């Protein structure tokens, strides 16, 4: 198992290099090597998940551990939390790249697109596996710099403007994160996450580390587009090619934003009640304001972008509630349920939001518009897009029997059990608002009378695009099975163990 860990980074990096170099000699190489790389990574991720057996696996770069190199060496850590993220990243990555086989043909420089796509996946895989802060930052920059280029891939005015805004705010986020890492190193003299936790347990200056925590929340909050750090997201997600929008919203804001925040605050810091309240408040605000902004949109991809802010709010709020209950120490079952709901909804959001952006790409591909007012009557001419978008819309709105209903239900039950009654009410109200704007999407895109388009000339999108949408629609139903406690425990328990037993991460690495 340990031998597979570095391959999650090495394989896509090598593929990106080969696509650029050999692609000039072998015509169409990128169209074969790109999807094959992501398929191989997905198979490896699923194999790693089935073979984890509750225990963390550690890969030591360059044989440092045998020479007594801890904590200086580079460590890649595969545990219950990181392996779930690897499965999500590489699943959505493979589906989005397979979809691109047809979608990206309207752009020039296809080979560059596939190479950048491999780089963004390599960076995200590295982020979730990295066991030290410096390499986490390096992998983070690999993924976000690739995403800057991919957002601007259309090289139109709106794409370039969105990419510039994304780069400016992304650069500010990186500066805040790097400053926080520097301050941690200044005090602890180490960058290894487990070793930092060990040093902090021995005693630390509380005001100093609260300042560091605020820097990290601000930096990674920008990466995750939590309100009030969300300004870049609507332009970037709406302007990027739709497969990239699916990657940005489905996995990037989670892998380099939410995941890192949760990993650091659960496995590196000893979080306090104040920080837990900050998480919960930011999540609740994002959940509410994101939905109110989304319902006002007529540009389909901007609607989906604001919806991402709202749905990420559910995830952050769930983790915040879990943190508060852990600090109080009087209701661990509710804390476990809140964390399980947060992880479950994070997985679900990757699937149904990825599908919705692919649906938006299919509509734009055929109609050359994202304006809902210019659509209509497409249910018969684009039946696959229509049916899969309906499944995704019901999933994100929390309608049974789709997956979004069950993850939201778990979060609401955890809120009630933990006596967060206001948050439970807000979660229900926001879900109703979400249903309202996705019914608007369904009505104006598929069931209104067409405002002048010749529907008989509109056809369903090509096979690669249709197949990708059908697979994700199937997953919206299949993931509902995690509502069964036995299945939910089998899938989520390894990740919950990492978070609930926060010292386990440090003791595992310290035992090297």
C-alpha positions, 0 to 999 in steps of 0.5 A: 500500500505504501508504494502506491502513495507517491504515485498519486502525485508522480503519475499525473506529473509525468503524464503532464510532462509527456503530453507536452513533450511527446504530444508534438510527435504523436498526434492525439496522445493527450486524448488517450493519455489524459483520461487513462491517467485519471482512470488509473488514479481512480482505480488506485484510490478505490483500491487504497480505500478498500485496503486501508483497514482503519490504519494509516499508511505512511510513505517516507520520501528518500528513506529519511525515517531509517536515518532518524530523519523525523520530523525533517523528512517529507512524509505522505500520509494516507489515512481514512480522511485523505483516502476519501478525498482521493476517491472524490478528486480522482472520480470527479477528475476522470468524469470531467476529463472524459466529458472534455473529450467532446466539450474541449474540441471547440477550444484551441491548444487541447494538449495544454488543457489536458496537461494543466488538468493533470497538474491540477489533479496532481496538486490536489492529490499532493495536498490531501496526502502531505504530512508537512506544511511546506509541501502542503503549500507547494502542492496547493500552489501547483493546483491553484496556478494550474486552475488560474490558467484553466479559468482563462482557457477561453482567452475571452474578455470575461475569462481573462478578467475572471482569471485575473480576479482569481489570481489576485485574491488567490495570491492574497490567500497564499500570502496569508497561508505562507505567513501563518506557516512561517509563524508556526515554524518560528515558534515550533521549529518544525513544519511536520503536522504531527510534530507541530501538534506534539510541540503545541501539546507541550505548551504554547502562547494562546494569543499567538496561536489564535492569531495564526489560526485567524490567518489560516482561516482567512487564507484557506477561507479564500481558497474555499470561497466561504463568505466573506472570502467569496468574491472570486468564485462567481466569476471564476466558476462561470467563466471557466470551461464547464469541466473545469467549473465542475472541478473547481466547485466539485473538488478544488474548493474542498481539497485546498480549502475545507479539507486543509482547514479541517485537517489542521484544526483537528490534527495539528491545533488544539481547537478552542470553543471560540474557533469552533464558534467562528467555523459554525458562524461562517458556515451558517452565514455562507449557507444563508447568503449564498442561497439568497444570492443564487436565487437572484441569478439568471446566468446559469453558471453564476447561479450554480457558483453561488449555490456552491457557496451555500452548500459549502456553508452546510459542510463548514457549519456541520464541522463547526457544530462538531467542534463545539460539541467536542470542546464541551465534551458532553455529547460525543454522539451528536458530535460524531453525527455532525462530522459524519454529516459534514463529510457525507455532504462534502462527498455528495456536493462533489457529485451533484454540483459536478453534474450540474456544471456538466449539464450547464456545459451541455446547454451552453454547448448547444445553445451558446448561451448561459442565460435562462431567459433565452432557453426553454422547451429543451426537455424533448430535444435534450432528454439526457441533459434534462433528466440528469439535471433534474436528478442533480437539482432534486439532490442538491435541494434535499429531496428524497430519495436522492443523496443530498436529502440524507446528508442534509437530514443527518446535519439537521438531526445532529443540530437538533441533538446538539441543541443548535435549534436555530441552525437546524431551522436555517438549514431547512429554510435554505434547503427550501430556497435551494429547491426554489431556484433549481425549480426555476432552472428546470422551468426556464431551461426545459419546460418553458416555451422556447423564446425563438430557438428552432428546437428541431435543430437542437440535438443531445450532446455527444456520447462522452458528454452524455455518458459522464452526466449519466454516471454522475446521475447514477451516483446521486442515487447510489450515494443514498445508500450511505443513509443505512448506518452499516454502510455509512459506518463502513465508508465514513468511520475511518475518516471519523476516527481520524477526526474524533481521535485527533491525537491518533494522527500525531502518535501514528507518525511519531511512532515511525 
